[in-house]
Each structure stands twice: as C-alpha cells, then as structure tokens.
Amino acid sequence: MAVISALPPLALQAGANRVVQGVKIEHVCGDPSLPPDADRALRRSIVEQGLRALTTDVQSPTVFGGAG
C-alpha cells in the first residue's frame, strides 16, 4: 500500500509500505496559504514523488521525501 500522509508514523503503523510526506493534516497535497502558482508546484511535486514511490522497489516500509 502507498499513501501520502502528513503523519508518516501513523501511516506506517497502519501497514503502508510506501509513504510520501505530505504538508498538513488539513491540506495533505498542498498549501492554500501559498500563491496559486507555488501551491500548484507544491502539489505537483508531492504527486510526482508519489508516482516515484510506486515505481520504487522497497524491502521494508519507506518514507519518501519531504513536501516541496
């Protein structure tokens, strides 16, 4: 299972083997306090990291990158 989470330890405890670090609990894939272009770039970065996580072989639960 792969997830994007602002709280990676909880996702790992739930059994996720690939976790991408999100931004905030209320806005996991973005930051509405940023200007629209910067928020879009942040969201894109998180989703691209998620796609890389899905295509990466892992031997144990792994947290991928930070947001942004």
Backbone as a printed PyTorch tensor [residue, N CA C, xyz], in Angstrom:
tensor([[[ 0.8410, -1.1590,  0.0000],
         [ 0.0000,  0.0000,  0.0000],
         [ 0.8980,  1.2380,  0.0000]],

        [[ 0.4780,  2.2560, -0.7240],
         [ 1.2010,  3.5200, -0.7650],
         [ 0.2450,  4.6400, -0.3780]],

        [[ 0.7250,  5.5720,  0.4370],
         [-0.1150,  6.6850,  0.8750],
         [ 0.6800,  7.9810,  0.9040]],

        [[-0.0510,  9.0900,  0.8050],
         [ 0.5070, 10.4160,  1.0530],
         [-0.0620, 10.8300,  2.3990]],

        [[ 0.8010, 11.1880,  3.3360],
         [ 0.3460, 11.4730,  4.6930],
         [ 1.1690, 12.5890,  5.3200]],

        [[ 0.4750, 13.4270,  6.0860],
         [ 1.1750, 14.4450,  6.8700],
         [ 1.7490, 13.8370,  8.1460]],

        [[ 1.3080, 12.6110,  8.4520],
         [ 1.7680, 11.9130,  9.6600],
         [ 2.3060, 10.5350,  9.2750]],

        [[ 3.5070, 10.4780,  8.7070],
         [ 4.0580,  9.2050,  8.2610],
         [ 4.0970,  8.1060,  9.3240]],

        [[ 4.4020,  8.3910, 10.5970],
         [ 4.4110,  7.2960, 11.5670],
         [ 3.0620,  6.5770, 11.6720]],

        [[ 1.9660,  7.3190, 11.5700],
         [ 0.6460,  6.6940, 11.6330],
         [ 0.3940,  5.8320, 10.4010]],

        [[ 0.8060,  6.3150,  9.2410],
         [ 0.6400,  5.5350,  8.0150],
         [ 1.4570,  4.2490,  8.0790]],

        [[ 2.6560,  4.3280,  8.6270],
         [ 3.4860,  3.1280,  8.7710],
         [ 2.8510,  2.1470,  9.7470]],

        [[ 2.2900,  2.6530, 10.8310],
         [ 1.6230,  1.7850, 11.8020],
         [ 0.4000,  1.1120, 11.1960]],

        [[-0.2280,  1.7790, 10.2220],
         [-1.4160,  1.2210,  9.5700],
         [-1.0420,  0.1820,  8.5170]],

        [[ 0.2540,  0.0250,  8.2520],
         [ 0.6970, -1.0130,  7.3350],
         [ 1.1220, -0.5440,  5.9610]],

        [[ 1.2170,  0.7490,  5.7420],
         [ 1.6740,  1.2490,  4.4410],
         [ 3.1550,  0.9120,  4.2680]],

        [[ 3.5380,  0.4590,  3.0860],
         [ 4.9540,  0.1770,  2.8670],
         [ 5.6560,  1.2970,  2.1110]],

        [[ 4.8850,  2.2160,  1.5360],
         [ 5.4350,  3.4030,  0.8760],
         [ 4.6270,  4.6040,  1.3620]],

        [[ 5.3130,  5.5650,  1.9810],
         [ 4.6380,  6.7490,  2.5000],
         [ 5.3390,  7.9770,  1.9460]],

        [[ 4.5600,  8.8560,  1.3350],
         [ 5.0880, 10.1340,  0.8560],
         [ 4.6940, 11.1900,  1.8760]],

        [[ 5.6640, 11.9680,  2.3100],
         [ 5.4340, 13.0230,  3.2970],
         [ 4.5580, 14.1140,  2.6910]],

        [[ 3.4130, 14.3740,  3.3230],
         [ 2.5260, 15.4510,  2.9040],
         [ 2.8380, 16.7260,  3.6670]],

        [[ 1.9670, 17.7250,  3.4970],
         [ 2.2190, 19.0320,  4.0790],
         [ 1.5600, 19.1800,  5.4540]],

        [[ 0.2410, 19.2250,  5.4820],
         [-0.5080, 19.4290,  6.7230],
         [-1.6650, 18.4400,  6.7650]],

        [[-2.1990, 18.2160,  7.9480],
         [-3.3210, 17.2950,  8.0760],
         [-4.5020, 17.7800,  7.2470]],

        [[-4.8000, 19.0860,  7.3000],
         [-5.9520, 19.5940,  6.5650],
         [-5.7090, 19.7400,  5.0660]],

        [[-4.4690, 19.8550,  4.6560],
         [-4.1180, 20.0280,  3.2380],
         [-2.8940, 19.1720,  2.9470]],

        [[-3.1160, 17.8750,  2.7850],
         [-2.0030, 16.9440,  2.6310],
         [-1.2090, 17.2170,  1.3570]],

        [[-1.8970, 17.5270,  0.2800],
         [-1.2300, 17.7230, -1.0270],
         [-1.2520, 19.1740, -1.4620]],

        [[-0.8860, 20.0710, -0.5960],
         [-0.8320, 21.4710, -0.9900],
         [-0.8310, 22.3830,  0.2160]],

        [[-0.7270, 23.6810, -0.0650],
         [-0.7220, 24.6910,  0.9820],
         [-1.4680, 25.9100,  0.4700]],

        [[-2.7490, 26.0740,  0.8200],
         [-3.5380, 27.1800,  0.2970],
         [-3.0470, 28.5580,  0.7280]],

        [[-2.1340, 28.6250,  1.6790],
         [-1.5930, 29.9190,  2.0730],
         [-0.5420, 30.4200,  1.0860]],

        [[-0.0940, 29.5440,  0.1850],
         [ 0.8680, 29.9380, -0.8440],
         [ 0.1500, 30.5960, -2.0110]],

        [[ 0.8720, 31.4010, -2.8020],
         [ 0.2770, 31.9190, -4.0320],
         [-0.1250, 30.7380, -4.9310]],

        [[-1.1400, 30.9160, -5.7780],
         [-1.6390, 29.8010, -6.6000],
         [-0.5650, 29.0480, -7.3820]],

        [[ 0.3680, 29.7380, -7.9850],
         [ 1.4150, 29.0590, -8.7620],
         [ 2.3190, 28.2140, -7.8680]],

        [[ 2.6640, 28.7370, -6.7010],
         [ 3.5220, 27.9880, -5.7810],
         [ 2.7780, 26.7780, -5.2030]],

        [[ 1.4930, 26.9410, -4.9100],
         [ 0.6900, 25.8250, -4.4060],
         [ 0.5920, 24.7320, -5.4660]],

        [[ 0.3720, 25.1200, -6.7040],
         [ 0.2950, 24.1510, -7.8020],
         [ 1.6110, 23.3940, -7.9530]],

        [[ 2.7240, 24.1110, -7.8630],
         [ 4.0420, 23.4720, -7.9820],
         [ 4.2720, 22.4980, -6.8230]],

        [[ 3.8570, 22.8760, -5.6210],
         [ 3.9950, 22.0010, -4.4550],
         [ 3.1570, 20.7370, -4.6270]],

        [[ 1.9030, 20.9050, -5.0400],
         [ 1.0350, 19.7370, -5.2520],
         [ 1.6250, 18.8090, -6.2980]],

        [[ 2.1300, 19.3900, -7.3840],
         [ 2.7210, 18.5760, -8.4450],
         [ 3.9290, 17.7920, -7.9270]],

        [[ 4.7560, 18.4630, -7.1350],
         [ 5.9400, 17.8260, -6.5700],
         [ 5.5530, 16.6290, -5.6900]],

        [[ 4.5280, 16.7980, -4.8820],
         [ 4.0970, 15.7180, -3.9910],
         [ 3.5550, 14.5430, -4.8020]],

        [[ 2.7370, 14.8280, -5.8080],
         [ 2.1710, 13.7550, -6.6320],
         [ 3.2770, 13.0440, -7.4200]],

        [[ 4.2450, 13.7940, -7.9590],
         [ 5.3620, 13.1600, -8.6770],
         [ 6.1730, 12.2730, -7.7350]],

        [[ 6.3660, 12.7180, -6.4950],
         [ 7.0790, 11.8910, -5.5180],
         [ 6.2900, 10.6180, -5.2540]],

        [[ 4.9710, 10.7290, -5.1910],
         [ 4.1280,  9.5580, -5.0090],
         [ 4.2640,  8.5670, -6.1530]],

        [[ 4.3170,  9.0760, -7.3680],
         [ 4.4950,  8.1980, -8.5310],
         [ 5.8540,  7.5090, -8.4950]],

        [[ 6.8930,  8.2530, -8.0840],
         [ 8.2190,  7.6340, -7.9410],
         [ 8.1860,  6.5600, -6.8620]],

        [[ 7.4650,  6.8250, -5.7740],
         [ 7.3740,  5.8360, -4.6890],
         [ 6.7260,  4.5520, -5.1930]],

        [[ 5.6990,  4.6740, -6.0200],
         [ 5.0120,  3.4910, -6.5330],
         [ 5.8920,  2.6420, -7.4490]],

        [[ 6.8550,  3.2790, -8.0950],
         [ 7.7100,  2.5460, -9.0360],
         [ 9.0410,  2.1260, -8.4230]],

        [[ 9.2350,  2.4100, -7.1420],
         [10.4730,  2.0620, -6.4530],
         [10.2920,  0.7600, -5.6810]],

        [[11.2170, -0.1630, -5.8860],
         [11.2030, -1.3950, -5.0980],
         [11.6480, -1.0880, -3.6730]],

        [[10.8920, -1.5670, -2.7040],
         [11.2530, -1.3760, -1.3010],
         [11.2960, -2.7260, -0.6070]],

        [[12.2050, -2.8690,  0.3220],
         [12.3390, -4.0980,  1.0890],
         [11.6680, -3.9990,  2.4540]],

        [[11.4460, -2.7730,  2.8970],
         [10.8000, -2.5260,  4.1830],
         [10.0120, -1.2160,  4.0670]],

        [[ 9.1580, -0.9070,  5.0120],
         [ 8.4130,  0.3450,  4.9470],
         [ 9.3500,  1.5310,  4.7680]],

        [[ 8.9920,  2.4170,  3.8390],
         [ 9.8760,  3.5080,  3.4600],
         [ 9.0920,  4.8130,  3.3780]],

        [[ 9.6620,  5.8850,  3.9320],
         [ 9.0840,  7.2300,  3.8130],
         [ 9.8620,  7.9460,  2.7200]],

        [[ 9.1360,  8.4840,  1.7540],
         [ 9.7450,  9.1820,  0.6340],
         [ 9.6490, 10.6800,  0.8090]],

        [[10.8140, 11.3130,  0.7440],
         [10.9640, 12.7560,  0.6770],
         [10.0930, 13.6050,  1.5520]],

        [[10.4440, 14.8690,  1.5770],
         [ 9.6140, 15.8720,  2.2220],
         [ 8.8300, 16.5980,  1.1600]],

        [[ 7.8060, 17.2740,  1.5700],
         [ 6.9950, 18.0500,  0.6330],
         [ 7.8060, 19.2480,  0.1690]],

        [[ 7.6600, 19.5070, -1.1010],
         [ 8.2800, 20.6880, -1.6790],
         [ 9.6870, 20.5700, -2.0420]]])
